[in-house]
Amino acid sequence: MLAVVSVRVWVKPPAVVTKVKKSRSGGYHKVGFEGGQMPLQRRLPKRGFKSHLLKYNAEITLTALARLDLAEVDVLTLKQAGLVSQLAKVVKVIKSGEIAKAVKLTGIGATAGAKAAIEAAGGSVA
């Protein structure tokens, strides 16, 4: 009598794996996915803040103010001269440069140094 002996043959896996997510149509990971590890953009701390109201603020230097050659300056004259944007609602003079002519500011703020320089030249800040 002949006996049939079954022999188990070990089969190698295919070189190209066929049953994984990337092999399927439409299978993908979202951008920044790191396989379950906490993504880099969530590991790092948030930093800084940019106000959405900044577009309404403007700065002008003493040098630009001296170039205007006007005795009285307000926000409207600065907008017409093109020194500040049309969106600007708050304008502040900063001390950068020098001013020799007396200028009267109305509705415009100034830093402490700029205010001292304007008043030393005989002008005023209202």
Contact map, one row per residue, 1 for C-alpha under 8 A:
111000000000000000000000000000000000000000000000000000000000000000000000000000000000000000000000000000000000000000000000000000
111100000000000000000000000000000000000000000000000000000000000000000000000000000000000000000000000000000000000000000000000000
111110000000000000000000000000000000000000000000000000000000000000000000000000000000000000000000000000000000000000000000000000
011111000000000000000000000000000000000000000000000000000000000000000000000000000000000000000000000000000000000000000000000000
001111100000000000000000000000000000000000000000000000000000000000000000000000000000000000000000000000000000000000000000000000
000111110000000000000000000000000000000000000000000000000000000000000000000000000000000000000000000000000000000000000000000000
000011111000000000000000000000000000000000000000000000000000000000000000000000000000000000000000000000000000000000000000000000
000001111100000000000000000000000000000000000000000000000000000000000000000000000000000000000000000000000000000000000000000000
000000111110000000000000000000000000000000000000000000000000000000000000000000000000000000000000000000000000000000000000000000
000000011111000000000000000000000000000000000000000000000000000000000000000000000000000000000000000000000000000000000000000000
000000001111100000000000000000000000000000000000000000000000000000000000000000000000000000000000000000000000000000000000000000
000000000111110000000000000000000000000000000000000000000000000000000000000000000000000000000000000000000000000000000000000000
000000000011111010000000000000000000000000000000000000000000000000000000000000000000000000000000000000000000000000000000000000
000000000001111110000000000000000000000000000000000000000000000000000000000000000000000000000000000000000000000000000000000000
000000000000111110000000000000000000000000000000000000000000000000000000000000000000000000000000000000000000000000000000000000
000000000000011111000000000000000000000000000000000000000000000000000000000000000000000000000000000000000000000000000000000000
000000000000111111110010000000000000000000000000000000000000000000000000000000000000000000000000000000000000000000000000000000
000000000000000111110010000000000000000000000000000000000000000000000000000000000000000000000000000000000000000000000000000000
000000000000000011111011000000000000000000000000000000000000000000000000000000000000000000000000000000000000000000000000000000
000000000000000011111111000000000000000000000000000000000000000000000000000000000000000000000000000000000000000000000000000000
000000000000000000111111001100000000000000000000000000000000000000000000000000000000000000000000000000000000000000000000000000
000000000000000000011111101100000000000000000000000000000000000000000000000000000000000000000000000000000000000000000000000000
000000000000000011111111101000000000000000000000000000000000000000000000000000000000000000000000000000000000000000000000000000
000000000000000000111111111000000000000000000000000000000000000000000000000000000000000000000000000000000000000000000000000000
000000000000000000000111111000000000000000000000000000000000000000000000000000000000000000000000000000000000000000000000000000
000000000000000000000001111100000000000000000000000000000000000000000000000000000000000000000000000000000000000000000000000000
000000000000000000001111111110000000000000000000000000000000000000000000000000000000000000000000000000000000000000000000000000
000000000000000000001100011111000000000000000000000000000000000000000000000000000000000000000000000000000000000000000000000000
000000000000000000000000001111101000000000000000000000000000000000000000000000000000000000000000000000000000000000000000000000
000000000000000000000000000111111000000000000000000000000000000000000000000000000000000000000000000000000000000000000000000000
000000000000000000000000000011111000000000000000000000000000000000000000000000000000000000000000000000000000000000000000000000
000000000000000000000000000001111100001110000000000000000000000000000000000000000000000000000000000000000000000000000000000000
000000000000000000000000000011111111101000000000000000000000000000000000000000000000000000000000000000000000000000000000000000
000000000000000000000000000000011111111000000000000000000000000000000000000000000000000000000000000000000000000000000000000000
000000000000000000000000000000001111100000000000000000000000000000000000000000000000000000000000000000000000000000000000000000
000000000000000000000000000000001111110000000000000000000000000000000000000000000000000000000000000000000000000000000000000000
000000000000000000000000000000001111111000000000000000000000000000000000000000000000000000000000000000000000000000000000000000
000000000000000000000000000000000101111101100000000000000000000000000000000000000000000000000000000000000000000000000000000000
000000000000000000000000000000011100111111100000000000000000000000000000000000000000000000000000000000000000000000000000000000
000000000000000000000000000000010000011111110000000000000000000000000000000000000000000000000000000000000000000000000000000000
000000000000000000000000000000010000001111110000000000000000000000000000000000000000000000000000000000000000000000000000000000
000000000000000000000000000000000000011111111000000000000000000000000000000000000000000000000000000000000000000000000000000000
000000000000000000000000000000000000011111111000000000000000000000000000000000000000000000000000000000000000000000000000000000
000000000000000000000000000000000000000111111100000000000000000000000000000000000000000000000000000000000000000000000000000000
000000000000000000000000000000000000000001111110000000000000000000000000000000000000000000000000000000000000000000000000000000
000000000000000000000000000000000000000000011111000000000000000000000000000000000000000000000000000000000000000000000000000000
000000000000000000000000000000000000000000001111100000000000000000000000000000000000000000000000000000000000000000000000000000
000000000000000000000000000000000000000000000111110000000000000000000000000000000000000000000000000000000000000000000000000000
000000000000000000000000000000000000000000000011111000000000000000000000000000000000000000000000000000000000000000000000000000
000000000000000000000000000000000000000000000001111101000000000000000000000000000000000000000000000000000000000000000000000000
000000000000000000000000000000000000000000000000111111000000000000000000000000000000000000000000000000000000000000000000000000
000000000000000000000000000000000000000000000000011111100000000000000000000000000000000000000000000000000000000000000000000000
000000000000000000000000000000000000000000000000001111111000000000000000000000000000000000000000000000000000000000000000000000
000000000000000000000000000000000000000000000000011111111000000000000000000000000000000000000000000000000000000000000000000000
000000000000000000000000000000000000000000000000000111111100000000000000000000000000001100000000000000000000000000000000000000
000000000000000000000000000000000000000000000000000011111100000000000000000000000000001111000000000000000000000000000000000000
000000000000000000000000000000000000000000000000000011111110000000000000000000000000000111100000000000000000000000000000000000
000000000000000000000000000000000000000000000000000000111111000000000000000000000001100111110000000000000000000000000000000000
000000000000000000000000000000000000000000000000000000001111100000000000000000000001000000111100000000000000000000000000000000
000000000000000000000000000000000000000000000000000000000111110110000000000000000011000000111100000000000000000000000000000000
000000000000000000000000000000000000000000000000000000000011111110000000000000000000000000001111100000000000000000000000000000
000000000000000000000000000000000000000000000000000000000001111111000000000000000000000000001111111000000000000001000000000000
000000000000000000000000000000000000000000000000000000000000111111100000000000000000000000000001111000000000000000000000000000
000000000000000000000000000000000000000000000000000000000001111111110000000000000010000000000000000000000000000000000000000000
000000000000000000000000000000000000000000000000000000000001111111111000000000000000000000000000001000000000000000000000000000
000000000000000000000000000000000000000000000000000000000000011111111000000000000000000000000000011110000000000000000000000000
000000000000000000000000000000000000000000000000000000000000001111111000000000000000000000000000000000000000000000000000000000
000000000000000000000000000000000000000000000000000000000000000111111100000000000000000000000000000000000000000000000000000000
000000000000000000000000000000000000000000000000000000000000000011111110000000000000000000000000000000000000000000000000000000
000000000000000000000000000000000000000000000000000000000000000000011111100000000000000000000000000000100000000000000000000000
000000000000000000000000000000000000000000000000000000000000000000001111100000000000000000000000000001110000000000000000000000
000000000000000000000000000000000000000000000000000000000000000000000111110000000000000000000000000000111100000000000000000000
000000000000000000000000000000000000000000000000000000000000000000000111111011000000000000000000000000111100000000000000000000
000000000000000000000000000000000000000000000000000000000000000000000001111111000000000000000000000000001111000000000000000000
000000000000000000000000000000000000000000000000000000000000000000000000111111100000000010100000000000000111000000000000000000
000000000000000000000000000000000000000000000000000000000000000000000000011111110000000000000000000000000000000000000000000000
000000000000000000000000000000000000000000000000000000000000000000000000111111111000000000000000000000000000000000000000000000
000000000000000000000000000000000000000000000000000000000000000000000000111111111111000000000000000000000000000000000000000000
000000000000000000000000000000000000000000000000000000000000000000000000001111111111110000000000000000000000000000000000000000
000000000000000000000000000000000000000000000000000000000000000000000000000111111110000000000000000000000000000000000000000000
000000000000000000000000000000000000000000000000000000000000000000000000000011111111000000000000000000000000000000000000000000
000000000000000000000000000000000000000000000000000000000000000000000000000001111111100000000000000000000000000000000000000000
000000000000000000000000000000000000000000000000000000000001000100000000000001111111100000000000000000000000000000000000000000
000000000000000000000000000000000000000000000000000000000111000000000000000001101111110100100000000000000000000000000000000000
000000000000000000000000000000000000000000000000000000000100000000000000000000100111111100000000000000000000000000000000000000
000000000000000000000000000000000000000000000000000000000000000000000000000000100001111100000000000000000000000000000000000000
000000000000000000000000000000000000000000000000000000110000000000000000000000000000111110000000000000000000000000000000000000
000000000000000000000000000000000000000000000000000000111100000000000000000000000001111111100000000000000000000000000000000000
000000000000000000000000000000000000000000000000000000011100000000000000001000000000001111100000000000000000000000000000000000
000000000000000000000000000000000000000000000000000000011100000000000000000000000000000111110000000000000001100000000000000000
000000000000000000000000000000000000000000000000000000001111000000000000001000000001000111111000000000000001100000000000000000
000000000000000000000000000000000000000000000000000000000111000000000000000000000000000001111100000000000001111000000000000000
000000000000000000000000000000000000000000000000000000000011110000000000000000000000000000111110000000000001111001000000000000
000000000000000000000000000000000000000000000000000000000011110000000000000000000000000000011111000000000000011011000000000000
000000000000000000000000000000000000000000000000000000000000110000000000000000000000000000001111110000000000001011001000000000
000000000000000000000000000000000000000000000000000000000000111000000000000000000000000000000111110000000000000001000000000000
000000000000000000000000000000000000000000000000000000000000111000000000000000000000000000000011111000000000000000000000000000
000000000000000000000000000000000000000000000000000000000000011001000000000000000000000000000011111100000000000000001000000000
000000000000000000000000000000000000000000000000000000000000011011000000000000000000000000000000111110000000000000001100100000
000000000000000000000000000000000000000000000000000000000000000001000000000000000000000000000000011111000000000000000000100000
000000000000000000000000000000000000000000000000000000000000000001000000000000000000000000000000001111100000000000000000111000
000000000000000000000000000000000000000000000000000000000000000000000010000000000000000000000000000111110000000000000110111100
000000000000000000000000000000000000000000000000000000000000000000000111100000000000000000000000000011111000000000000100111100
000000000000000000000000000000000000000000000000000000000000000000000011100000000000000000000000000001111100000000000000001111
000000000000000000000000000000000000000000000000000000000000000000000001110000000000000000000000000000111111000000000000001111
000000000000000000000000000000000000000000000000000000000000000000000001111000000000000000000000000000011111000000000000000011
000000000000000000000000000000000000000000000000000000000000000000000000011000000000000000000000000000001111100000000000000001
000000000000000000000000000000000000000000000000000000000000000000000000011000000000000001111000000000001111110000000000000011
000000000000000000000000000000000000000000000000000000000000000000000000000000000000000001111000000000000011111000000000000011
000000000000000000000000000000000000000000000000000000000000000000000000000000000000000000011100000000000001111111100000000010
000000000000000000000000000000000000000000000000000000000000000000000000000000000000000000011110000000000000111111100000000000
000000000000000000000000000000000000000000000000000000000000000000000000000000000000000000000000000000000000011111110000000000
000000000000000000000000000000000000000000000000000000000000000000000000000000000000000000000110000000000000011111111000000000
000000000000000000000000000000000000000000000000000000000000010000000000000000000000000000001111000000000000011111111100000000
000000000000000000000000000000000000000000000000000000000000000000000000000000000000000000000000000000000000011111111110000110
000000000000000000000000000000000000000000000000000000000000000000000000000000000000000000000000000000000000000111111111000000
000000000000000000000000000000000000000000000000000000000000000000000000000000000000000000000010011000000000000011111111100000
000000000000000000000000000000000000000000000000000000000000000000000000000000000000000000000000001001100000000001111111111110
000000000000000000000000000000000000000000000000000000000000000000000000000000000000000000000000000001000000000000111111111110
000000000000000000000000000000000000000000000000000000000000000000000000000000000000000000000000000000000000000000011111111000
000000000000000000000000000000000000000000000000000000000000000000000000000000000000000000000000001111100000000000001111111000
000000000000000000000000000000000000000000000000000000000000000000000000000000000000000000000000000011100000000000000111111100
000000000000000000000000000000000000000000000000000000000000000000000000000000000000000000000000000011111000000000000111111110
000000000000000000000000000000000000000000000000000000000000000000000000000000000000000000000000000001111000000000100110011111
000000000000000000000000000000000000000000000000000000000000000000000000000000000000000000000000000000011101110000100110001111
000000000000000000000000000000000000000000000000000000000000000000000000000000000000000000000000000000011111100000000000000111
